[in-house]
Amino acid sequence: MRAFAELLDRLSLTSSRNAKLTMVRDYLRDTPDPDRGWALAALTGELSFDAVKPAFIRKAVEARMDAQLFAWSYDYVGDLAEAVSLVWPARLGANREPDLSEVIEGLKSATRAEAQGRIEAWLDALPQARERWALLKLVTGGLRVGLSARLAKQAVADLGDVPVAELEELWHALRPPYEDLFAWLEGRSEKPSSENPARFRPVMLAQAIDEAVDFAKLDPADYAAEWKWDGIRVQAAHEGGVRRLYTRTGDDISRTFPDILDALDDQGVIDGELLVIRDGKVAPFADLQQRLNRKTVDAKLMAAHPAAIRAYDLLQDGPDDTRSLPLTARRKRLEAFVARQASPRIDLSPMQPFETWADLAALRANPPAGDPQIAEGLMLKRWDAAYLAGRPKGPWFKWKRDPFLVDAVLMYAQRGHGKRSSYYSDYTFGVWIQDAMGQRSLTPVGKAYFGFTDEELLQIDKFVRDNTLERFGPVRSVRAEPHHGLVFEVAFEGLQRSTRHKSGVAMRFPRISRIRWDKPPGEADEIEALERLLVQMEGR
């Protein structure tokens, strides 16, 4: 556990991508099997322990110390694993420190009744807070060390000097602790087979276009344009009688969308956007959310929220791998493939004709009626580009619509997690609303925890501490009056009606655009501004 704890600690304190890659690669090179394989599984999110719940951890620590004292400690630290690791009152006579593989194998075989006892014994045996913190992060499944699954895979690929795309082709055929993978990378055995039917293919991603720089370098004749639909990117595979549906990160969501898989008649692999399409029209993203993150769905839910794929690309056409073909050739094969499907659950994302960048800018600013009104923006793709894994610069660009803006008043603040656990960095903000008597009050409309610099975070944190009115556990209510308070300019991608929010509306992807130190809170926006925008969006 010591080496794994040191790795997590160093990753959490390092911002450099290359430094993180070096740390993970060195750890994997120097750590023996099976510990390094289990560590890789944890870093890529492939581990979960059904027998362990965060409530167990809290119950265990409160059994050993005053519950109120722990509550104050947790409130101050802001992170459960970190708070418990710092205050854990170990009992004398503990056994030796556990290995990483011992912890994982012990929890995989433990019942819920056994899990808490094993975790307590391990906490007693670990002498340092850092190791206890690593153990708790591991068992609760939230590492939060600033390392994506793909970056961890890149470190593994670097270990064997192979392309990360080649590793990703194998990934769904591999199982922790990946001893066959490491044996291949170190030249001790043959390459593991990737020929499992309906496997996941690494996806191609787009770069955000820099309007001030990129357009001057690009020729519009070299690019195709299509709408960037507002759903989730998926990959649907049908091979050897096996059908699967993946997210762009490779998560298998087949059980949640059996209606999509039933619609995939021909054998092949398509890349597209998962949407809810009702009566021939794309529904808002909120409708799709009703079906996401469910283990199973019933016929009633599928009928109320009919899912569909709007196809972007074709990665496999029957026995043919089409990824090396240029977009022009893939597009022709995609059109034929979609035409052969007998279900309206799979349709084609249409290309948008344009001649100049000015034409495309006008289309983006004023999309025609129908589905384009709900799109996030546009995608640009080179006609001669192959389908390349990762995010290469040049072949694909995304040009999202300009966000909506609203001036809102800070109402509540909460401490963040990880490196931000000592700062009030998560904010709830609201707009003004009038009652029948003409009295104005604030109603919350959204939450955001990014969009500001570290320097601005320190300024906001000081404002929160200096203007706290009440505390509700880790949350502080902040003074917000017409002539005293803090105004945020909030950027967001869209609005939807919500019965869970007091204001009746919910924002999509809100973020702090800038801090309006210059604006009195009384001049912030009113709820009518959001309602007018919502009516406008629904009218589309």
Secondary structure, DSSP 8 states (H G I E B T S, - for coil): -HHHHHHHHHHHT---HHHHHHHHHHHHHHS-TTHHHHHHHHHTT----TT--HHHHHHHHHTTS-HHHHHHHHHHH--HHHHHHHH----SS------HHHHHHHHHT--HHHHHHHHHHHHHH--SHHHHHHHHHHHHT---SS--HHHHHHHHHHHHT--HHHHHHHHTT--TT-HHHHHHHTTSS-------TT-----B--EE--TTTHHHH--GGGEEEEEE-SSEEEEEEEETTEEEEEETT--B-GGG-HHHHHH--SSEEEEEEEEEEETTEE--HHHHHTTTT-S---HHHHHHS-EEEEEEEEEEETTEE-TTS-HHHHHHHHHHHHHH--STTEEE--B---SSHHHHHHHHHS--SSGGGG--EEEEEETT----SB--TTTEEEEE---EEEEEEEEEEEE-SGGGTTSEEEEEEEEEEE-TT--EEEEEEEEE--SS-HHHHHHHHHHHHHTEEEEETTEEEE--BTTBS-EEEEEESEEEE-SSSTTSEEEES-EEEEEETTS-GGGS-BHHHHHHHHHHHHH-
